[in-house]
Each structure stands twice: as C-alpha cells, then as structure tokens.
Amino acid sequence: FDSQPAAFWLWFPVMVGFWISLAWLNDLYDVVSATDKLMTAGRVLIVAGLTFMVYLVAFFLAPREALPRIFFVSFLLVNTGSFLLWRSIYASWHSRAPMQYRILIVGDGMMARTLSAVLQHTPQVKYTVIGYVSVDAQEDVILEREVGGAAAVAQPPTQMIGRQHLRQSDGGEPHATLPVLGSQQDLGYLVNHLRVHEVVVALEQPLDQAAFQSLIECQAWGVKVSDMADLYEKLNYSIPVEYISPAWALHAIQDRPVFNRVQLAFKRLLDVTLAGLGLLLLLPLFPIVALAIKLSAPGPLFYRQTRCGQAGQPFTILKFRSMAVDAEGDGQARWATRGDDRITPVGRLLRKTRIDELPQLVNVLRGEMSIVGPRPERPEFVAKLQSEVPFYYTRLMVKPGITGWAQIHYDYGNTVEDALIKLQYDFYYLRYWSIWLDLYTIFQTIKVIFMFKGM
C-alpha cells in the first residue's frame, strides 16, 4: 500500500463510500432484511453490479495507476463474498430454536390476535407465541405444552377436562390459530412449565385484582411482564391507537420534546436551514419542471389547495401541478389513487420522485409547515377522519410536514383504514420525536426518492 500513488488514496475512499451508500440504500444493514437469504443475495449482487459500473466510469476518468484492476477485482470479490457469507451465517443463527423467545399472551380477543400477528411477522427476534390465557375462560379447557415441537396434553393444576379452544382470525391465517391454554388462575403454572420468557397483557377490559396479583407473581419469578401497546410500538414503530385508552394516550405524549419550546426552536432552525438550502440547490431544476408541466397539459404551474395545519388552522399548500385542470370539476373532494386518470404523464413522474412536493419548502419558510411531520390533510377529509379514527386530532398538535414517519413506513393510502395505519406512525413520531428522528426520516425520504417509490 505504501507504493500506491496519491490518486489511489483519493479514489479508494470514494469507491468504499459508494459501496456503503449503495448497501444502505438497498437495506443491507437492516436486521429485518438480513434474515432473508435470497433477498440479501439479490441485493448484494445489485450493489456489486452498480459498483462495477461506477468503477468503469472512474477507470476512464482517473489516472490509470489510481485504480489498479487487480485491486478493484479483489475489493469487489472480498466485499461481495464476505457480505454473502456473514448474512448467511446471521440468518442461519437467527433461525435456531434456542434463539426463540417464548411469549404468553394474557387475553384472547382481537387485541391479542393483532399482537400475535405482529410477533409472528417480526424476524428481528424469533418470537414464539405459545398461546393465550383467558381472563374469562370456560371451565372446560385443554392445557397444551410443546414437547419436541409437538403439542402434548399436560395435567393442569385445576380439574379442567374437555375440549380445546381455538381462536381463528377472520382471514383464517395459521399464525392467528393458537390455543387458549388456561385461565388467569393457571398463569403461574403455565409460566413455570412452558418456559415462558415474557407475559404480555392484551386485554380489552380493565385488569382485575386477581389477574394483577398473578402478574406480580410472574415478575417476582423473573419473568418479564409488558403491555400490548408498549411491545407493539417497539416492534412496529407505531402506536396501536385502536387498543389504547385516552389515559394511555395522554400519558404517552405528556411532556414530550415535541412540545418543548427549546426543542421546537431547534426544530424550527433545522427547518429554515434545510428549506433555504433546498430552494437554493434545487432552483436550477424548477425551470425544467415548469417546461415539462406546460408541455404535458395546459394549466397553471403550481397547484394551491387548502389544508389543515397545526391546531386545525387552514393554510394554502403549494405543489407543482401533477393533475389535469378541474380534476375535481364535480366539486367532490376525493383522494388520489394509483393509476388515477386525472394525473398527467409528467405528473406521474413528479409524484414518483416527490418533486411535486418541493414548492412546500416555501410553506416551511412561512412557518406553516415543517420539513418532517404528519402530512397535512384537506378539511373535508379531516372532518370525516376525526369521526371515524380514534385520536385523529393528535396529529394536528404539531406542524404538518413535507415528509413524515408515516410516509417512510407506509405506502400511499386513500381509505379510512389507511388513515388509521398512518395515524399509528404519526402518534409514534409525536411520542418519540427528536432532531435525530427528523434527520433519519429525511435520509429515508431521500432513499424513497432515488428508488422511485413515490405514488
């Protein structure tokens, strides 16, 4: 290495940085994706191919001795091979039975089934939901215990002889079909004999004194006891608003940094800085966009629309026009949909790359919006959603954003159910907001733009 020319030490970090950036953009540093061997292999090969293409360009631009072919081939082979080997080892290690984390759910209603579905689809840790404990179980329940991967009947502490209770989800999904192993009186026995690591409370009704005492005993034995909402948000990075109480919601956002004046001043400083820099850097792009819009369809360059801002205050949002003029000629407000015939060909590209949102940097400078926050909705939709989605008003407690936590985790939606799911992410953002969370959201949005994942 000592004999390498100075140009080598200039180009080598560039190639390494490019590899790392591509790997990050393709989620190769994501623990969830890393458990899928086939997906990982495909993404590693994509990164290797793109890096090779960049090398070919750099090879002709840089001095010949700056990027020796033998070195680059070695770099590419070692990086690709080590990535594939390590991810394969990680995925295999992850699937081992001893790594499985055994969970017992107190409750057997829809709340418990929802949690079970999330746990079964979370590969960060191999969760094994062994069953439910009913707080109002019938007298006839078969208690089951897993032995060597099979279910075998175990003698319960109380005289329970009879039929097995199975709960099937509406969709009939296998992960939702789990046995009710007993009632709350059997909780201690179940925890000790089924090697339970954690007990999760997922009850629609308040916890009674007897169940509370049983859970305290579990904690005394060293078994972790948690609440469904707390575990759900840790796994899903969102709040299950359908299953929380008003008291829980108030406590969740009370005294959070997002409502602190000093923290808000830092957020405002970040907004003004990024919006100002963004407008300066992107200004050369605006004439090109303007020409494309004008050639695509007649009508104005910008689209103005009333949206609900902080505390529900209306403001006029700015966007590059992506739809035909009089897209709502009938006066009926409606969400845009995929394949919407109102969207122009150029508008489709603008939406894919999120370029249509860039004029909202002006809204940020005006103080009507933030760079990151819940996306602003139209007053007509807000009125409808407030009556149908629990805790919907919470998202109006802060300034709306050009991008948001919901936008990087959930695809574009145009139904009340979609609004409910996005609210879960917005609520999480309110609870855990920080400058670092804003920066992370911005970087993830940049990834969405370059991957053409917009609507």
C-alpha positions as CSV (number, residue, x, y, z in Angstrom):
1,F,0.0,0.0,0.0
2,D,2.9,2.4,0.6
3,S,3.8,2.3,-3.1
4,Q,0.3,3.3,-4.2
5,P,0.2,6.8,-5.8
6,A,-1.6,9.7,-4.2
7,A,-4.5,9.4,-6.6
8,F,-5.2,5.9,-5.3
9,W,-5.9,7.3,-1.8
10,L,-8.3,9.8,-3.3
11,W,-10.3,7.3,-5.3
12,F,-10.2,4.3,-2.9
13,P,-12.3,6.1,-0.2
14,V,-14.8,7.2,-2.9
15,M,-15.3,3.5,-4.0
16,V,-15.7,2.4,-0.4
17,G,-18.1,5.2,0.4
18,F,-20.1,4.4,-2.8
19,W,-20.3,0.7,-1.8
20,I,-21.5,1.5,1.7
21,S,-24.1,4.0,0.4
22,L,-25.5,1.5,-2.1
23,A,-25.6,-1.2,0.6
24,W,-27.5,1.2,2.9
25,L,-30.0,2.2,0.1
26,N,-30.6,-1.5,-0.5
27,D,-31.3,-2.2,3.2
28,L,-28.3,-4.5,3.6
29,Y,-27.7,-3.0,7.0
30,D,-31.3,-3.7,8.1
31,V,-31.6,-6.5,10.6
32,V,-35.0,-7.5,9.3
33,S,-33.9,-7.9,5.7
34,A,-30.7,-9.7,6.7
35,T,-32.7,-12.7,7.8
36,D,-33.9,-13.4,4.3
37,K,-31.0,-15.1,2.5
38,L,-32.5,-14.9,-1.0
39,M,-33.4,-11.3,-0.8
40,T,-30.0,-10.4,0.7
41,A,-28.1,-12.3,-2.1
42,G,-30.1,-10.4,-4.8
43,R,-29.4,-7.1,-3.2
44,V,-25.6,-7.8,-2.7
45,L,-25.4,-8.7,-6.4
46,I,-27.1,-5.4,-7.4
47,V,-24.7,-3.4,-5.2
48,A,-21.7,-5.3,-6.7
49,G,-23.0,-4.7,-10.3
50,L,-23.6,-1.0,-9.7
51,T,-20.2,-0.6,-8.1
52,F,-18.6,-2.3,-11.1
53,M,-20.3,0.1,-13.4
54,V,-19.1,3.1,-11.4
55,Y,-15.6,1.7,-11.5
56,L,-15.7,1.5,-15.3
57,V,-16.5,5.2,-15.4
58,A,-13.9,6.1,-12.7
59,F,-11.3,4.0,-14.6
60,F,-11.5,6.3,-17.6
61,L,-11.6,9.5,-15.6
62,A,-8.9,8.7,-13.1
63,P,-5.2,8.2,-13.8
64,R,-4.6,4.5,-14.8
65,E,-2.4,3.8,-11.8
66,A,-5.0,5.3,-9.4
67,L,-7.4,2.3,-9.6
68,P,-5.5,-0.9,-10.4
69,R,-7.7,-3.6,-11.9
70,I,-6.3,-6.3,-9.8
71,F,-7.0,-4.3,-6.6
72,F,-10.6,-3.5,-7.7
73,V,-11.4,-7.1,-8.6
74,S,-10.1,-8.2,-5.2
75,F,-12.1,-5.4,-3.5
76,L,-15.3,-6.5,-5.3
77,L,-14.8,-10.2,-4.7
78,V,-13.9,-9.8,-1.0
79,N,-16.8,-7.4,-0.3
80,T,-19.4,-9.5,-2.1
81,G,-18.2,-12.8,-0.7
82,S,-17.9,-11.5,2.9
83,F,-21.4,-9.9,2.7
84,L,-23.0,-13.1,1.5
85,L,-21.1,-15.3,4.0
86,W,-21.9,-13.1,7.0
87,R,-25.5,-12.6,6.1
88,S,-25.9,-16.4,5.6
89,I,-24.4,-17.1,9.0
90,Y,-26.6,-14.5,10.6
91,A,-29.8,-15.8,9.0
92,S,-28.9,-19.4,10.0
93,W,-28.0,-18.4,13.5
94,H,-31.2,-16.4,13.8
95,S,-33.4,-19.4,12.9
96,R,-32.0,-21.7,15.5
97,A,-34.6,-23.0,18.1
98,P,-32.5,-21.8,21.2
99,M,-32.8,-18.3,19.9
100,Q,-36.6,-18.4,20.1
101,Y,-38.2,-16.1,22.6
102,R,-41.3,-17.6,24.2
103,I,-44.3,-15.3,24.8
104,L,-47.6,-16.0,26.6
105,I,-50.4,-13.5,25.9
106,V,-53.0,-12.7,28.6
107,G,-56.2,-12.2,26.6
108,D,-57.8,-14.0,23.7
109,G,-59.7,-11.3,21.9
110,M,-58.9,-9.2,18.8
111,M,-56.2,-7.2,20.7
112,A,-54.4,-10.4,21.5
113,R,-54.7,-11.7,17.9
114,T,-53.3,-8.4,16.5
115,L,-50.3,-8.7,18.7
116,S,-49.8,-12.4,17.8
117,A,-49.8,-11.5,14.1
118,V,-47.2,-8.7,14.6
119,L,-45.0,-11.1,16.7
120,Q,-45.1,-13.8,14.0
121,H,-44.0,-11.4,11.3
122,T,-41.1,-9.8,13.3
123,P,-37.9,-11.6,12.3
124,Q,-35.6,-9.4,14.5
125,V,-36.1,-12.0,17.2
126,K,-37.7,-15.4,16.7
127,Y,-40.8,-14.9,18.8
128,T,-42.8,-18.0,19.6
129,V,-46.3,-17.2,20.8
130,I,-47.2,-20.4,22.7
131,G,-50.8,-19.4,23.4
132,Y,-53.4,-17.3,25.1
133,V,-54.6,-17.0,28.7
134,S,-58.2,-16.1,29.0
135,V,-59.4,-14.0,31.9
136,D,-62.9,-15.4,31.5
137,A,-62.1,-18.9,30.2
138,Q,-64.7,-21.6,30.3
139,E,-64.3,-24.4,32.8
140,D,-63.5,-26.9,30.0
141,V,-60.1,-26.1,28.6
142,I,-57.3,-28.4,27.5
143,L,-53.9,-27.2,28.6
144,E,-51.2,-27.8,26.0
145,R,-47.5,-27.9,26.2
146,E,-44.9,-28.1,23.4
147,V,-42.7,-31.2,23.7
148,G,-40.0,-31.6,21.0
149,G,-42.0,-29.4,18.5
150,A,-45.3,-31.3,19.1
151,A,-48.2,-30.4,21.3
152,A,-48.9,-32.7,24.2
153,V,-51.5,-32.6,26.9
154,A,-50.2,-31.6,30.3
155,Q,-52.0,-32.1,33.6
156,P,-53.3,-28.6,34.7
157,P,-53.4,-27.5,38.4
158,T,-57.2,-27.4,38.4
159,Q,-59.6,-30.1,37.2
160,M,-60.1,-29.0,33.6
161,I,-61.1,-31.8,31.3
162,G,-62.8,-31.1,28.0
163,R,-62.4,-29.5,24.6
164,Q,-59.7,-27.4,23.2
165,H,-60.5,-23.7,22.4
166,L,-59.0,-22.4,19.2
167,R,-59.3,-18.9,18.0
168,Q,-59.3,-18.3,14.2
169,S,-58.7,-14.9,12.7
170,D,-61.1,-13.5,10.1
171,G,-58.7,-14.4,7.4
172,G,-58.0,-17.9,8.6
173,E,-54.3,-17.2,8.9
174,P,-52.4,-20.0,10.7
175,H,-50.4,-17.6,12.9
176,A,-53.7,-16.5,14.5
177,T,-54.8,-20.0,15.3
178,L,-53.5,-20.6,18.8
179,P,-54.9,-22.4,21.8
180,V,-56.3,-20.9,24.9
181,L,-54.1,-22.6,27.4
182,G,-56.0,-21.8,30.6
183,S,-57.4,-19.1,32.7
184,Q,-55.7,-16.4,34.9
185,Q,-55.7,-18.8,37.9
186,D,-53.3,-21.0,35.9
187,L,-50.9,-18.3,34.9
188,G,-48.2,-19.2,37.4
189,Y,-48.3,-22.9,36.4
190,L,-48.1,-22.0,32.7
191,V,-45.2,-19.7,33.1
192,N,-43.2,-22.2,35.1
193,H,-43.9,-25.3,33.0
194,L,-43.9,-23.8,29.5
195,R,-40.5,-21.9,29.9
196,V,-42.1,-18.5,29.2
197,H,-39.8,-15.6,28.8
198,E,-42.4,-12.8,28.7
199,V,-46.0,-12.4,29.6
200,V,-47.8,-9.7,27.5
201,V,-51.2,-8.3,28.7
202,A,-53.5,-7.7,25.8
203,L,-56.9,-7.1,27.3
204,E,-59.8,-5.0,26.0
205,Q,-61.2,-4.7,29.6
206,P,-59.5,-3.4,32.7
207,L,-57.3,-5.8,34.6
208,D,-59.0,-7.2,37.7
209,Q,-57.3,-7.7,41.1
210,A,-56.8,-11.5,40.7
211,A,-55.1,-11.1,37.3
212,F,-52.9,-8.3,38.6
213,Q,-51.7,-10.4,41.5
214,S,-50.8,-13.3,39.1
215,L,-48.8,-10.9,37.0
216,I,-46.9,-9.5,40.1
217,E,-46.0,-13.1,41.0
218,C,-44.6,-13.6,37.4
219,Q,-42.4,-10.6,37.8
220,A,-41.2,-12.0,41.2
221,W,-40.1,-15.2,39.4
222,G,-38.0,-13.1,36.9
223,V,-40.5,-13.3,34.0
224,K,-40.9,-10.0,32.1
225,V,-44.4,-8.6,32.1
226,S,-45.3,-6.0,29.5
227,D,-48.3,-4.2,28.0
228,M,-49.5,-4.9,24.5
229,A,-49.2,-1.3,23.3
230,D,-45.6,-1.0,24.6
231,L,-44.5,-4.2,22.9
232,Y,-46.4,-3.4,19.7
233,E,-44.7,0.1,19.4
234,K,-41.3,-1.4,20.0
235,L,-41.8,-4.0,17.2
236,N,-43.8,-2.0,14.7
237,Y,-42.5,1.6,15.3
238,S,-46.1,2.7,15.6
239,I,-48.8,3.0,18.3
240,P,-51.9,0.7,18.1
241,V,-54.4,3.5,18.5
242,E,-57.4,1.1,18.3
243,Y,-56.3,-0.6,21.5
244,I,-55.2,2.3,23.8
245,S,-57.2,4.3,26.3
246,P,-57.4,8.1,26.4
247,A,-55.4,8.0,29.7
248,W,-52.7,6.0,28.0
249,A,-52.7,8.4,25.0
250,L,-52.4,11.5,27.3
251,H,-49.6,9.9,29.3
252,A,-47.8,8.8,26.1
253,I,-47.3,12.4,24.8
254,Q,-47.3,14.3,28.0
255,D,-44.2,16.5,28.4
256,R,-42.6,15.1,25.2
257,P,-39.8,17.0,23.5
258,V,-42.0,17.8,20.5
259,F,-44.0,20.2,22.7
260,N,-40.9,21.7,24.5
261,R,-40.2,25.3,23.4
262,V,-36.4,24.9,23.4
263,Q,-36.7,21.7,21.3
264,L,-39.2,23.4,19.0
265,A,-36.7,26.3,18.5
266,F,-34.1,23.8,17.3
267,K,-36.6,22.1,15.0
268,R,-37.5,25.5,13.5
269,L,-33.8,26.3,13.0
270,L,-33.4,23.0,11.2
271,D,-36.5,23.6,9.1
272,V,-35.4,27.1,8.0
273,T,-31.8,26.0,7.2
274,L,-32.8,22.9,5.2
275,A,-35.7,24.8,3.4
276,G,-33.4,27.7,2.4
277,L,-30.6,25.4,1.2
278,G,-33.1,23.2,-0.6
279,L,-34.5,26.1,-2.5
280,L,-31.1,27.4,-3.5
281,L,-29.8,24.0,-4.6
282,L,-33.0,23.0,-6.4
283,L,-33.7,26.3,-8.1
284,P,-32.0,25.3,-11.4
285,L,-34.4,22.3,-11.5
286,F,-37.5,24.5,-11.4
287,P,-37.4,25.8,-15.0
288,I,-37.1,22.2,-16.3
289,V,-40.1,21.1,-14.2
290,A,-42.1,24.2,-15.3
291,L,-41.4,23.5,-19.0
292,A,-42.3,19.8,-18.6
293,I,-45.6,20.6,-16.9
294,K,-46.5,23.2,-19.5
295,L,-45.8,20.8,-22.4
296,S,-47.6,18.0,-20.7
297,A,-51.0,19.6,-20.2
298,P,-52.5,23.1,-20.3
299,G,-52.9,25.0,-17.0
300,P,-51.0,26.7,-14.2
301,L,-47.6,25.6,-13.0
302,F,-48.5,25.5,-9.3
303,Y,-51.4,23.9,-7.6
304,R,-52.8,25.6,-4.5
305,Q,-55.1,23.8,-2.0
306,T,-56.4,24.4,1.5
307,R,-55.0,22.0,4.1
308,C,-55.3,21.8,7.9
309,G,-52.2,22.9,9.7
310,Q,-51.3,22.9,13.4
311,A,-54.3,23.0,15.7
312,G,-56.5,22.6,12.6
313,Q,-55.7,26.1,11.3
314,P,-56.2,26.2,7.5
315,F,-53.4,27.3,5.2
316,T,-52.7,27.2,1.4
317,I,-50.3,24.4,0.4
318,L,-48.1,24.8,-2.7
319,K,-47.3,21.9,-5.1
320,F,-46.2,21.5,-8.7
321,R,-49.4,20.6,-10.6
322,S,-49.5,16.9,-11.4
323,M,-53.1,16.6,-12.4
324,A,-55.3,17.9,-15.2
325,V,-57.1,21.2,-14.6
326,D,-60.5,20.8,-13.0
327,A,-59.6,17.4,-11.7
328,E,-62.5,17.8,-9.2
329,G,-64.8,19.5,-11.6
330,D,-67.8,17.9,-9.9
331,G,-66.9,19.7,-6.6
332,Q,-66.4,16.3,-4.8
333,A,-63.3,16.0,-2.8
334,R,-61.6,12.7,-3.2
335,W,-58.2,11.1,-2.6
336,A,-55.8,10.4,-5.5
337,T,-55.4,6.7,-6.3
338,R,-52.8,4.6,-8.1
339,G,-53.4,4.8,-11.8
340,D,-55.7,7.8,-11.3
341,D,-56.6,9.1,-14.8
342,R,-56.5,12.7,-13.5
343,I,-52.7,12.5,-13.2
344,T,-50.8,13.7,-16.2
345,P,-47.8,11.7,-17.6
346,V,-45.4,14.3,-16.3
347,G,-47.3,14.4,-13.0
348,R,-46.8,10.7,-12.6
349,L,-43.1,11.2,-12.7
350,L,-43.2,14.2,-10.4
351,R,-45.1,12.1,-7.8
352,K,-42.8,9.1,-8.2
353,T,-39.8,11.3,-7.3
354,R,-41.7,13.5,-4.8
355,I,-40.6,16.5,-6.9
356,D,-44.2,17.8,-6.9
357,E,-43.8,18.5,-3.1
358,L,-40.7,20.8,-3.4
359,P,-42.7,24.1,-3.5
360,Q,-43.8,23.3,0.0
361,L,-40.3,24.4,1.1
362,V,-41.9,27.9,0.8
363,N,-44.6,26.8,3.2
364,V,-41.8,25.7,5.6
365,L,-40.2,29.2,5.4
366,R,-43.5,30.8,6.1
367,G,-43.8,28.8,9.3
368,E,-46.9,26.9,8.1
369,M,-45.2,23.5,7.7
370,S,-42.1,21.7,8.9
371,I,-39.7,19.5,6.9
372,V,-40.8,16.5,9.0
373,G,-44.3,15.9,10.5
374,P,-47.7,14.4,9.8
375,R,-48.8,15.1,6.2
376,P,-51.5,17.8,6.1
377,E,-55.0,16.7,5.0
378,R,-57.8,18.6,3.5
379,P,-60.5,20.0,5.9
380,E,-63.1,17.8,4.3
381,F,-61.1,14.6,5.0
382,V,-60.1,15.8,8.5
383,A,-63.8,16.2,9.5
384,K,-64.5,12.7,8.2
385,L,-61.5,11.0,9.8
386,Q,-61.9,12.7,13.2
387,S,-65.3,11.0,13.4
388,E,-64.0,7.6,12.3
389,V,-60.4,7.3,13.5
390,P,-59.6,7.3,17.3
391,F,-57.3,10.0,18.5
392,Y,-57.0,11.5,15.0
393,Y,-56.8,15.0,16.4
394,T,-53.4,14.3,18.0
395,R,-51.7,14.6,14.6
396,L,-52.9,18.2,14.4
397,M,-51.0,19.1,17.6
398,V,-47.8,19.8,15.6
399,K,-47.0,21.4,12.3
400,P,-47.6,19.2,9.3
401,G,-44.5,18.1,7.3
402,I,-43.4,17.7,3.7
403,T,-42.4,14.1,4.7
404,G,-43.1,12.1,7.8
405,W,-42.6,9.0,9.8
406,A,-45.8,7.5,8.3
407,Q,-44.6,8.2,4.8
408,I,-41.3,6.3,5.1
409,H,-43.1,3.3,6.7
410,Y,-46.4,3.1,4.8
411,D,-47.3,3.4,1.2
412,Y,-49.7,6.0,-0.1
413,G,-53.3,5.3,1.0
414,N,-56.7,6.6,0.1
415,T,-59.1,4.9,2.6
416,V,-60.1,5.4,6.3
417,E,-58.2,2.2,7.1
418,D,-55.1,3.6,5.5
419,A,-55.5,6.8,7.5
420,L,-55.8,4.7,10.7
421,I,-52.5,2.9,10.0
422,K,-50.7,6.2,9.1
423,L,-52.0,7.7,12.4
424,Q,-50.3,4.9,14.3
425,Y,-47.0,6.0,12.8
426,D,-47.8,9.7,13.4
427,F,-48.6,9.0,17.0
428,Y,-45.2,7.2,17.4
429,Y,-43.5,10.3,15.9
430,L,-45.2,12.6,18.4
431,R,-44.1,10.3,21.3
432,Y,-40.5,9.8,20.3
433,W,-39.7,12.9,18.3
434,S,-36.1,14.1,18.3
435,I,-33.8,16.0,15.9
436,W,-32.2,12.7,15.1
437,L,-35.6,11.1,14.3
438,D,-36.2,14.1,11.9
439,L,-32.8,13.6,10.3
440,Y,-33.3,9.8,9.9
441,T,-36.7,10.5,8.3
442,I,-35.2,12.9,5.9
443,F,-32.4,10.4,4.8
444,Q,-35.0,7.7,4.4
445,T,-37.1,10.0,2.3
446,I,-34.1,10.7,0.1
447,K,-33.8,6.9,-0.4
448,V,-37.5,6.8,-1.4
449,I,-36.9,9.5,-4.0
450,F,-33.9,7.7,-5.6
451,M,-35.7,4.4,-5.5
452,F,-38.8,6.0,-7.3
453,K,-41.1,4.7,-4.5
454,G,-43.5,7.7,-4.5
455,M,-47.1,7.3,-5.7
